[in-house]
Amino acid sequence: MIDEKVKIKCTKCSQVFRERAQRIRNGFQTNCQHCNRLITFDVSSEDRNIRRALMSAKEIRATLEARPKAESVPQASAGDRSQF
């Protein structure tokens, strides 16, 4: 199972929070969940924490797109009739 969230370290309060990798792209903005500082994700940012989060999100998205679709959708077995 692949963790679909990226750890983000706020440069103001140094706390770590998590955000879905699908959302973190160039230009995405979110608030720190601890100090409420607005964080803008930009590839040209001098903040190493922002660049690291963008790279991690890109790697996770590539991994998620590369895995087979059958793996992402669990199939119910014929013997599993708990839903009836």
MMTF fields as JSON, N, C-alpha, C and O atoms, coordinates in Angstrom:
{
  "mmtfVersion": "1.0.0",
  "mmtfProducer": "UNKNOWN",
  "numBonds": 335,
  "numAtoms": 336,
  "numGroups": 84,
  "numChains": 1,
  "numModels": 1,
  "chainsPerModel": [1],
  "groupsPerChain": [84],
  "chainIdList": ["A"],
  "bondAtomList": [4, 2, 8, 6, 12, 10, 16, 14, 20, 18, 24, 22, 28, 26, 32, 30, 36, 34, 40, 38, 44, 42, 48, 46, 52, 50, 56, 54, 60, 58, 64, 62, 68, 66, 72, 70, 76, 74, 80, 78, 84, 82, 88, 86, 92, 90, 96, 94, 100, 98, 104, 102, 108, 106, 112, 110, 116, 114, 120, 118, 124, 122, 128, 126, 132, 130, 136, 134, 140, 138, 144, 142, 148, 146, 152, 150, 156, 154, 160, 158, 164, 162, 168, 166, 172, 170, 176, 174, 180, 178, 184, 182, 188, 186, 192, 190, 196, 194, 200, 198, 204, 202, 208, 206, 212, 210, 216, 214, 220, 218, 224, 222, 228, 226, 232, 230, 236, 234, 240, 238, 244, 242, 248, 246, 252, 250, 256, 254, 260, 258, 264, 262, 268, 266, 272, 270, 276, 274, 280, 278, 284, 282, 288, 286, 292, 290, 296, 294, 300, 298, 304, 302, 308, 306, 312, 310, 316, 314, 320, 318, 324, 322, 328, 326, 332, 330],
  "bondOrderList": [1, 1, 1, 1, 1, 1, 1, 1, 1, 1, 1, 1, 1, 1, 1, 1, 1, 1, 1, 1, 1, 1, 1, 1, 1, 1, 1, 1, 1, 1, 1, 1, 1, 1, 1, 1, 1, 1, 1, 1, 1, 1, 1, 1, 1, 1, 1, 1, 1, 1, 1, 1, 1, 1, 1, 1, 1, 1, 1, 1, 1, 1, 1, 1, 1, 1, 1, 1, 1, 1, 1, 1, 1, 1, 1, 1, 1, 1, 1, 1, 1, 1, 1],
  "groupList": [{"groupName": "MET", "atomNameList": ["N", "CA", "C", "O"], "elementList": ["N", "C", "C", "O"], "formalChargeList": [0, 0, 0, 0], "bondAtomList": [1, 0, 2, 1, 3, 2], "bondOrderList": [1, 1, 2], "singleLetterCode": "M", "chemCompType": "L-PEPTIDE LINKING"}, {"groupName": "ILE", "atomNameList": ["N", "CA", "C", "O"], "elementList": ["N", "C", "C", "O"], "formalChargeList": [0, 0, 0, 0], "bondAtomList": [1, 0, 2, 1, 3, 2], "bondOrderList": [1, 1, 2], "singleLetterCode": "I", "chemCompType": "L-PEPTIDE LINKING"}, {"groupName": "ASP", "atomNameList": ["N", "CA", "C", "O"], "elementList": ["N", "C", "C", "O"], "formalChargeList": [0, 0, 0, 0], "bondAtomList": [1, 0, 2, 1, 3, 2], "bondOrderList": [1, 1, 2], "singleLetterCode": "D", "chemCompType": "L-PEPTIDE LINKING"}, {"groupName": "GLU", "atomNameList": ["N", "CA", "C", "O"], "elementList": ["N", "C", "C", "O"], "formalChargeList": [0, 0, 0, 0], "bondAtomList": [1, 0, 2, 1, 3, 2], "bondOrderList": [1, 1, 2], "singleLetterCode": "E", "chemCompType": "L-PEPTIDE LINKING"}, {"groupName": "LYS", "atomNameList": ["N", "CA", "C", "O"], "elementList": ["N", "C", "C", "O"], "formalChargeList": [0, 0, 0, 0], "bondAtomList": [1, 0, 2, 1, 3, 2], "bondOrderList": [1, 1, 2], "singleLetterCode": "K", "chemCompType": "L-PEPTIDE LINKING"}, {"groupName": "VAL", "atomNameList": ["N", "CA", "C", "O"], "elementList": ["N", "C", "C", "O"], "formalChargeList": [0, 0, 0, 0], "bondAtomList": [1, 0, 2, 1, 3, 2], "bondOrderList": [1, 1, 2], "singleLetterCode": "V", "chemCompType": "L-PEPTIDE LINKING"}, {"groupName": "CYS", "atomNameList": ["N", "CA", "C", "O"], "elementList": ["N", "C", "C", "O"], "formalChargeList": [0, 0, 0, 0], "bondAtomList": [1, 0, 2, 1, 3, 2], "bondOrderList": [1, 1, 2], "singleLetterCode": "C", "chemCompType": "L-PEPTIDE LINKING"}, {"groupName": "THR", "atomNameList": ["N", "CA", "C", "O"], "elementList": ["N", "C", "C", "O"], "formalChargeList": [0, 0, 0, 0], "bondAtomList": [1, 0, 2, 1, 3, 2], "bondOrderList": [1, 1, 2], "singleLetterCode": "T", "chemCompType": "L-PEPTIDE LINKING"}, {"groupName": "SER", "atomNameList": ["N", "CA", "C", "O"], "elementList": ["N", "C", "C", "O"], "formalChargeList": [0, 0, 0, 0], "bondAtomList": [1, 0, 2, 1, 3, 2], "bondOrderList": [1, 1, 2], "singleLetterCode": "S", "chemCompType": "L-PEPTIDE LINKING"}, {"groupName": "GLN", "atomNameList": ["N", "CA", "C", "O"], "elementList": ["N", "C", "C", "O"], "formalChargeList": [0, 0, 0, 0], "bondAtomList": [1, 0, 2, 1, 3, 2], "bondOrderList": [1, 1, 2], "singleLetterCode": "Q", "chemCompType": "L-PEPTIDE LINKING"}, {"groupName": "PHE", "atomNameList": ["N", "CA", "C", "O"], "elementList": ["N", "C", "C", "O"], "formalChargeList": [0, 0, 0, 0], "bondAtomList": [1, 0, 2, 1, 3, 2], "bondOrderList": [1, 1, 2], "singleLetterCode": "F", "chemCompType": "L-PEPTIDE LINKING"}, {"groupName": "ARG", "atomNameList": ["N", "CA", "C", "O"], "elementList": ["N", "C", "C", "O"], "formalChargeList": [0, 0, 0, 0], "bondAtomList": [1, 0, 2, 1, 3, 2], "bondOrderList": [1, 1, 2], "singleLetterCode": "R", "chemCompType": "L-PEPTIDE LINKING"}, {"groupName": "ALA", "atomNameList": ["N", "CA", "C", "O"], "elementList": ["N", "C", "C", "O"], "formalChargeList": [0, 0, 0, 0], "bondAtomList": [1, 0, 2, 1, 3, 2], "bondOrderList": [1, 1, 2], "singleLetterCode": "A", "chemCompType": "L-PEPTIDE LINKING"}, {"groupName": "ASN", "atomNameList": ["N", "CA", "C", "O"], "elementList": ["N", "C", "C", "O"], "formalChargeList": [0, 0, 0, 0], "bondAtomList": [1, 0, 2, 1, 3, 2], "bondOrderList": [1, 1, 2], "singleLetterCode": "N", "chemCompType": "L-PEPTIDE LINKING"}, {"groupName": "GLY", "atomNameList": ["N", "CA", "C", "O"], "elementList": ["N", "C", "C", "O"], "formalChargeList": [0, 0, 0, 0], "bondAtomList": [1, 0, 2, 1, 3, 2], "bondOrderList": [1, 1, 2], "singleLetterCode": "G", "chemCompType": "PEPTIDE LINKING"}, {"groupName": "HIS", "atomNameList": ["N", "CA", "C", "O"], "elementList": ["N", "C", "C", "O"], "formalChargeList": [0, 0, 0, 0], "bondAtomList": [1, 0, 2, 1, 3, 2], "bondOrderList": [1, 1, 2], "singleLetterCode": "H", "chemCompType": "L-PEPTIDE LINKING"}, {"groupName": "LEU", "atomNameList": ["N", "CA", "C", "O"], "elementList": ["N", "C", "C", "O"], "formalChargeList": [0, 0, 0, 0], "bondAtomList": [1, 0, 2, 1, 3, 2], "bondOrderList": [1, 1, 2], "singleLetterCode": "L", "chemCompType": "L-PEPTIDE LINKING"}, {"groupName": "PRO", "atomNameList": ["N", "CA", "C", "O"], "elementList": ["N", "C", "C", "O"], "formalChargeList": [0, 0, 0, 0], "bondAtomList": [1, 0, 2, 1, 3, 2], "bondOrderList": [1, 1, 2], "singleLetterCode": "P", "chemCompType": "L-PEPTIDE LINKING"}],
  "groupTypeList": [0, 1, 2, 3, 4, 5, 4, 1, 4, 6, 7, 4, 6, 8, 9, 5, 10, 11, 3, 11, 12, 9, 11, 1, 11, 13, 14, 10, 9, 7, 13, 6, 9, 15, 6, 13, 11, 16, 1, 7, 10, 2, 5, 8, 8, 3, 2, 11, 13, 1, 11, 11, 12, 16, 0, 8, 12, 4, 3, 1, 11, 12, 7, 16, 3, 12, 11, 17, 4, 12, 3, 8, 5, 17, 9, 12, 8, 12, 14, 2, 11, 8, 9, 10],
  "groupIdList": [1, 2, 3, 4, 5, 6, 7, 8, 9, 10, 11, 12, 13, 14, 15, 16, 17, 18, 19, 20, 21, 22, 23, 24, 25, 26, 27, 28, 29, 30, 31, 32, 33, 34, 35, 36, 37, 38, 39, 40, 41, 42, 43, 44, 45, 46, 47, 48, 49, 50, 51, 52, 53, 54, 55, 56, 57, 58, 59, 60, 61, 62, 63, 64, 65, 66, 67, 68, 69, 70, 71, 72, 73, 74, 75, 76, 77, 78, 79, 80, 81, 82, 83, 84],
  "secStructList": [7, 7, 7, 7, 3, 3, 3, 3, 3, 7, 6, 6, 6, 7, 7, 3, 3, 3, 3, 3, 6, 6, 6, 7, 7, 6, 6, 7, 3, 3, 3, 7, 6, 6, 6, 7, 7, 3, 3, 3, 7, 7, 6, 6, 7, 1, 7, 2, 2, 2, 2, 2, 2, 2, 2, 2, 2, 2, 2, 2, 2, 2, 2, 2, 2, 2, 1, 7, 2, 2, 2, 2, 1, 7, 7, 7, 7, 6, 6, 7, 7, 6, 6, 7],
  "xCoordList": [0.843, 0.0, 0.886, 1.791, 0.626, 1.4, 0.703, -0.507, 1.481, 0.942, 0.766, 1.733, -0.451, -0.755, -0.61, -1.03, -0.026, 0.142, 1.618, 2.474, 1.89, 3.25, 3.394, 2.494, 4.524, 4.811, 5.342, 6.218, 4.804, 5.209, 5.659, 4.944, 6.84, 7.348, 7.183, 7.701, 6.461, 6.251, 7.535, 8.146, 7.946, 9.183, 8.989, 9.959, 7.745, 7.499, 7.493, 8.188, 6.708, 6.571, 7.326, 7.385, 7.898, 8.681, 7.867, 8.436, 6.558, 5.705, 5.489, 5.539, 5.249, 5.039, 3.562, 2.948, 2.995, 1.631, 1.616, 2.605, 0.495, 0.421, -0.69, -1.718, -0.448, -1.41, -1.375, -0.336, -2.5, -2.569, -1.642, -1.588, -0.914, 0.05, -0.642, -0.048, -1.878, -2.604, -2.86, -2.992, -2.931, -3.217, -1.964, -2.036, -0.828, 0.398, 1.018, 1.607, 0.878, 1.434, 1.952, 1.716, 2.65, 3.162, 1.99, 1.064, 2.026, 0.968, -0.077, -0.91, -0.057, -1.019, -0.739, 0.418, -1.805, -1.657, -2.44, -3.54, -1.869, -2.544, -2.056, -1.012, -2.824, -2.419, -1.798, -2.222, -0.794, -0.219, -1.324, -2.036, -1.462, -2.53, -2.238, -3.116, -1.018, -0.639, -0.618, -1.16, 0.002, 0.131, -0.689, -0.724, -1.343, -2.223, -1.482, -2.108, -0.18, 0.58, 0.244, 0.155, 0.059, -0.208, 1.084, 2.093, 1.04, 2.199, 1.85, 0.865, 2.659, 2.479, 3.572, 4.759, 3.161, 4.12, 4.546, 3.735, 5.84, 6.411, 7.765, 8.592, 7.993, 9.245, 10.463, 11.571, 10.276, 11.406, 11.595, 12.399, 10.868, 10.972, 12.355, 12.96, 12.838, 14.118, 13.949, 14.937, 12.712, 12.434, 12.624, 11.906, 13.58, 13.913, 12.749, 12.545, 11.985, 10.859, 9.772, 9.158, 9.536, 8.533, 9.002, 8.228, 10.257, 10.783, 10.773, 10.457, 11.116, 11.122, 9.699, 9.514, 8.704, 7.318, 6.836, 6.134, 7.213, 6.831, 7.449, 6.78, 8.718, 9.385, 8.776, 8.569, 8.49, 7.877, 6.502, 6.156, 5.72, 4.384, 4.469, 3.67, 5.43, 5.61, 5.965, 5.443, 6.85, 7.236, 6.055, 5.868, 5.268, 4.109, 3.082, 2.523, 2.817, 1.854, 2.323, 1.515, 3.619, 4.158, 3.994, 3.651, 4.235, 4.079, 2.623, 2.324, 1.715, 0.292, -0.221, -1.051, 0.266, -0.167, 0.421, -0.177, 1.582, 2.255, 1.684, 1.771, 1.1, 0.596, -0.67, -1.422, -0.903, -2.066, -3.38, -3.481, -4.371, -5.679, -6.352, -7.067, -6.144, -6.763, -6.287, -7.015, -5.074, -4.528, -5.191, -5.311, -5.619, -6.188, -7.656, -8.159, -8.363, -9.769, -9.888, -9.714, -10.18, -10.294, -11.522, -12.605, -11.345, -12.427, -13.019, -12.277, -14.343, -15.012, -14.995, -15.263, -14.681, -14.648, -16.068, -16.994, -16.231, -17.552, -18.093, -19.309, -17.222, -17.652, -18.04, -18.607, -17.753, -18.066, -19.467, -19.678, -20.4, -21.795, -22.273, -23.466, -21.351, -21.692, -22.53, -23.176, -22.526, -23.295, -24.746, -25.529, -25.127, -26.505, -27.283, -28.466],
  "yCoordList": [-1.181, 0.0, 1.243, 1.372, 2.125, 3.356, 4.463, 4.655, 5.184, 6.324, 7.456, 7.872, 7.957, 8.966, 10.391, 11.337, 10.555, 11.884, 12.231, 11.36, 13.528, 14.051, 14.834, 15.577, 14.661, 15.431, 16.8, 16.911, 17.832, 19.208, 19.835, 19.777, 20.434, 21.103, 22.604, 23.189, 23.218, 24.664, 25.361, 24.986, 26.368, 27.076, 28.078, 28.496, 28.465, 29.428, 28.746, 29.187, 27.667, 27.027, 25.698, 25.112, 25.222, 23.973, 22.718, 21.658, 22.828, 21.657, 20.95, 21.572, 19.646, 18.844, 18.486, 18.069, 18.652, 18.204, 17.502, 17.531, 16.869, 16.059, 16.563, 17.07, 16.407, 16.81, 15.767, 15.152, 15.563, 14.584, 14.976, 16.14, 13.995, 14.243, 14.727, 15.476, 14.313, 14.731, 16.238, 16.837, 16.846, 18.279, 19.138, 20.266, 18.628, 19.434, 19.524, 18.564, 20.679, 20.971, 22.405, 23.149, 22.782, 24.141, 25.127, 25.007, 26.089, 27.083, 26.761, 27.613, 25.561, 25.169, 25.941, 26.16, 26.356, 27.066, 26.346, 25.847, 26.299, 25.726, 26.448, 27.099, 26.323, 26.915, 25.851, 24.696, 26.243, 25.354, 25.046, 25.947, 23.789, 23.382, 23.772, 23.666, 24.22, 24.567, 26.076, 26.557, 26.829, 28.278, 29.089, 30.317, 28.409, 29.025, 29.902, 30.739, 29.731, 30.489, 29.975, 28.765, 30.874, 30.489, 30.007, 30.711, 28.799, 28.217, 28.071, 27.421, 28.676, 28.576, 27.68, 27.917, 26.652, 25.703, 26.188, 26.296, 26.479, 27.002, 26.33, 26.293, 25.799, 25.089, 26.004, 25.526, 27.3, 28.228, 28.797, 29.708, 28.27, 28.75, 28.452, 27.424, 29.359, 29.13, 28.277, 27.843, 28.037, 27.221, 25.746, 25.194, 25.127, 23.727, 22.796, 21.78, 23.136, 22.298, 22.247, 21.202, 23.359, 23.415, 22.616, 21.851, 22.788, 22.022, 20.524, 19.724, 20.143, 18.729, 18.149, 17.034, 18.894, 18.426, 18.285, 17.329, 19.235, 19.148, 17.928, 17.236, 17.66, 16.497, 15.193, 14.261, 15.122, 13.919, 13.676, 12.541, 14.738, 14.603, 14.131, 13.303, 14.656, 14.248, 12.765, 12.051, 12.301, 10.887, 9.99, 8.933, 10.401, 9.6, 9.541, 8.477, 10.682, 10.678, 9.762, 9.04, 9.781, 8.912, 7.444, 6.617, 7.119, 5.742, 5.309, 4.185, 6.199, 5.859, 5.664, 4.789, 6.469, 6.341, 5.102, 4.551, 4.657, 3.512, 2.175, 1.184, 2.141, 0.854, 0.464, 1.331, -0.825, -1.306, -0.876, -0.762, -0.642, -0.213, -1.301, -0.987, -2.561, -3.664, -3.69, -4.134, -3.218, -3.199, -2.123, -2.284, -1.035, 0.071, -0.137, 0.513, -1.036, -1.305, -2.717, -3.681, -2.862, -4.206, -4.93, -4.353, -6.178, -6.986, -7.834, -8.431, -7.896, -8.739, -10.173, -10.435, -11.086, -12.494, -13.041, -12.473, -14.15, -14.755, -15.266, -15.313, -15.649, -16.164, -15.07, -15.366, -13.835, -12.729, -12.223, -11.486, -12.611, -12.205, -11.339, -11.291, -10.671, -9.872, -8.648, -8.066, -8.259, -7.086, -7.398, -6.48, -8.679, -9.054, -9.33, -9.662],
  "zCoordList": [0.0, 0.0, 0.0, 0.825, -0.904, -1.036, -0.25, -0.367, 0.551, 1.274, 0.274, -0.366, 0.132, -0.88, -0.353, -1.018, 0.821, 1.394, 1.517, 1.675, 1.441, 1.51, 2.813, 3.206, 3.469, 4.673, 4.27, 3.413, 4.895, 4.617, 5.929, 6.93, 5.922, 7.118, 6.942, 5.991, 7.859, 7.828, 8.249, 9.249, 7.497, 7.823, 8.955, 9.588, 9.212, 10.289, 11.661, 12.576, 11.802, 13.113, 13.221, 14.301, 12.12, 12.055, 12.352, 12.614, 12.314, 12.521, 11.187, 10.126, 11.257, 10.06, 9.964, 10.946, 8.768, 8.503, 7.165, 6.433, 6.839, 5.626, 4.706, 5.154, 3.414, 2.386, 1.284, 1.042, 0.616, -0.469, -1.613, -2.011, -2.136, -3.212, -4.483, -5.259, -4.706, -5.913, -5.921, -6.988, -4.754, -4.67, -4.79, -5.279, -4.355, -4.304, -5.69, -6.189, -6.294, -7.616, -7.603, -6.651, -8.651, -8.766, -8.745, -9.547, -7.837, -7.721, -6.661, -6.351, -6.1, -5.068, -3.784, -3.425, -3.092, -1.828, -0.741, -0.98, 0.44, 1.6, 2.844, 2.834, 3.907, 5.176, 6.058, 6.045, 6.821, 7.823, 8.829, 9.272, 9.183, 10.093, 11.537, 12.394, 11.818, 13.182, 13.412, 14.407, 12.499, 12.703, 11.692, 11.765, 10.756, 9.762, 8.746, 8.096, 8.597, 7.604, 6.206, 5.996, 5.261, 3.878, 3.233, 3.234, 2.683, 2.012, 0.542, 0.193, -0.321, -1.763, -2.323, -2.1, -3.05, -3.614, -4.989, -5.908, -5.111, -6.345, -6.56, -5.649, -7.764, -8.037, -7.935, -7.692, -8.114, -8.042, -6.633, -6.438, -5.663, -4.288, -3.713, -4.017, -2.886, -2.22, -0.97, -0.378, -0.566, 0.617, 0.273, -0.562, 0.913, 0.634, 0.993, 0.329, 2.041, 2.452, 1.383, 1.17, 0.717, -0.348, -1.556, -2.132, -1.941, -3.083, -2.796, -3.677, -1.57, -1.19, -1.268, -1.755, -0.794, -0.843, -2.286, -2.615, -3.15, -4.562, -5.233, -6.001, -4.951, -5.547, -5.035, -5.811, -3.743, -3.172, -3.777, -4.105, -3.926, -4.509, -5.956, -6.392, -6.693, -8.092, -8.18, -9.037, -7.298, -7.291, -6.925, -7.529, -5.948, -5.54, -6.655, -6.923, -7.321, -8.435, -9.553, -10.137, -9.862, -10.918, -10.535, -11.38, -9.277, -8.805, -8.87, -9.274, -8.473, -8.494, -9.919, -10.166, -10.85, -12.242, -12.898, -13.823, -12.434, -13.046, -12.59, -13.315, -11.397, -10.917, -11.675, -12.121, -11.82, -12.577, -11.933, -10.711, -12.765, -12.282, -11.454, -10.502, -11.79, -11.055, -9.61, -8.722, -9.372, -8.02, -7.174, -5.96, -7.788, -7.038, -6.682, -5.765, -7.392, -7.114, -6.563, -7.309, -5.272, -4.71, -5.254, -5.346, -5.607, -6.152, -5.036, -4.256, -4.948, -3.963, -4.466, -5.638, -3.579, -3.981, -4.058, -3.48, -4.778, -4.951, -3.625, -3.439, -2.698, -1.409, -0.425, 0.627, -0.737, 0.157, -0.141, -1.105, 0.668, 0.467, 1.635, 1.933, 2.277, 3.451, 3.095, 3.967, 1.844, 1.456, 1.139, 0.891, 1.14, 0.826, 2.075, 2.004]
}
